[in-house]
Amino acid sequence: MRGRDKLYQGQGNMLIKLANLIPVVNESNNKQINSGTMIRFLAEICWFPSAAINDYIVWESISENSAKATLTIKDTRVSGIFKFSTEGNITSFEAKRYYGGKTNSKLETWLINMTSHKTFDGVKIPNKSNVSWKLKEGDFNWLKLEILTIDINTTKK
């Protein structure tokens, strides 16, 4: 399977192909996809921390170790909760996200647990994460991720 989850000017597109040939998901520009790609973008600022200071993201302190981030693009707004260790490392991100990209998709809890951190180019970020859907039938762990290399704040192509 190969997939792409794209956000451009507030519009989302999700394309997943089997063997990189046969589309199994090809949804775009509906409320569920737009919201889902915005939430994914918000979660991924953990890998590109300078994005957290953009004016389209508003932060609200919840507790000593958690903060709510709200991303607004045009008239669409999404939010998620970042949790931090006492050392300041991001430990998790949680949000309500549409489970699927169809217009009848339901909001479910989407959780990313950051299990390890590493310094790349002088910036410490989560390098290992588990992504799960918290469904009523039980947890669906759909991604284990490890970042091996990353270019941060570069104009190289």
C-alpha positions in Angstrom: 0.0 0.0 0.0 1.2 3.5 -0.7 -0.7 6.5 0.5 -0.7 10.3 0.4 -2.7 12.6 2.6 -2.5 16.1 1.2 -3.7 19.5 2.5 -3.6 22.5 0.2 -5.4 25.8 1.0 -7.8 24.1 3.4 -8.7 21.3 1.0 -7.8 17.7 1.6 -7.1 14.8 -0.6 -6.4 11.2 0.5 -5.1 8.7 -2.1 -4.2 5.2 -1.1 -3.2 2.6 -3.7 -2.6 -1.1 -3.5 0.7 -2.1 -5.1 1.0 1.6 -6.1 -1.5 0.9 -8.9 -5.0 0.2 -7.8 -6.7 3.1 -5.9 -8.5 1.8 -2.7 -9.1 5.3 -1.4 -9.4 8.4 -3.5 -11.4 11.0 -1.6 -11.0 14.8 -1.8 -12.5 18.1 -0.8 -15.3 17.1 1.5 -15.8 18.1 5.1 -14.4 14.8 6.5 -11.3 14.8 4.3 -10.6 18.5 4.8 -10.9 18.2 8.6 -8.9 14.9 8.7 -6.0 16.4 6.7 -6.0 19.5 8.8 -5.7 17.4 12.0 -2.9 15.3 10.5 -1.1 18.6 9.6 -1.5 19.8 13.1 -0.2 16.6 14.6 2.8 16.6 12.3 4.1 19.9 13.6 5.9 17.8 16.2 8.4 17.0 13.4 8.6 20.6 12.2 8.4 22.6 15.5 8.8 26.0 13.8 5.4 25.5 12.3 3.9 25.8 15.8 4.4 29.6 15.9 2.4 30.3 12.7 -0.5 32.6 13.4 -3.0 30.1 12.0 -2.4 28.0 15.1 -3.7 29.2 18.4 -2.4 27.6 21.7 -4.3 27.2 24.9 -2.8 25.9 28.1 -4.8 23.0 29.6 -2.4 21.9 32.4 1.2 22.0 33.3 1.9 19.2 30.8 -0.8 19.6 28.1 -1.9 22.2 25.6 -4.8 22.5 23.1 -3.8 23.6 19.6 -6.4 25.0 17.2 -5.7 25.3 13.5 -7.8 27.6 11.4 -7.7 27.7 7.6 -10.4 29.8 5.9 -13.6 29.0 7.8 -12.6 25.5 9.0 -11.2 24.9 12.5 -9.8 21.8 14.1 -8.2 21.1 17.5 -6.0 18.6 19.2 -4.4 18.1 22.5 -0.6 17.8 22.8 0.8 16.2 26.0 4.4 16.8 27.2 6.9 15.1 29.5 8.3 17.1 32.4 11.4 17.6 30.2 9.2 19.2 27.5 9.2 16.4 25.0 5.9 15.7 23.2 4.5 12.4 24.4 1.2 12.3 22.6 -1.3 14.0 20.3 -5.0 13.3 20.5 -8.0 14.6 18.4 -11.4 13.8 17.2 -10.9 12.8 13.5 -13.3 11.4 10.9 -12.6 7.6 10.6 -12.7 7.4 6.8 -13.2 10.0 4.2 -16.8 9.4 3.1 -19.5 11.9 3.9 -21.1 9.5 6.4 -17.8 8.9 8.3 -18.0 9.3 12.1 -15.7 11.2 14.4 -13.5 8.9 16.5 -10.5 9.5 18.8 -7.2 9.5 16.9 -4.2 9.1 19.1 -0.4 9.3 18.4 1.9 8.1 21.1 5.5 9.3 20.8 7.7 6.5 22.2 11.2 7.9 21.5 12.9 11.2 20.7 16.0 11.9 18.8 18.0 15.1 17.8 18.2 15.9 14.1 20.2 19.0 13.0 20.0 20.3 16.6 16.3 19.9 16.9 14.9 17.2 19.2 11.7 15.6 17.9 9.8 12.4 18.3 11.4 9.8 16.1 9.2 6.8 17.0 5.4 6.9 17.2 2.4 4.6 17.2 -0.8 5.9 15.6 -4.1 4.4 16.8 -7.8 4.8 16.4 -9.7 4.4 19.7 -12.8 2.6 18.5 -15.6 1.1 20.5 -14.7 -2.4 19.2 -11.2 -1.8 20.5 -8.0 0.0 19.5 -6.9 -0.1 15.9 -3.2 0.4 15.7 -2.7 1.4 12.0 0.8 2.8 11.9 4.2 2.3 13.6 6.5 5.0 12.5 10.2 5.6 12.8 12.0 8.6 11.4 15.5 7.8 10.3 16.4 11.1 8.7 14.7 14.5 8.3 15.6 17.8 6.7 14.3 20.6 9.0 13.8 24.2 7.8 15.7 23.7 4.6 15.1 24.8 1.0 16.9 21.8 -0.5 14.8 19.7 -2.8 
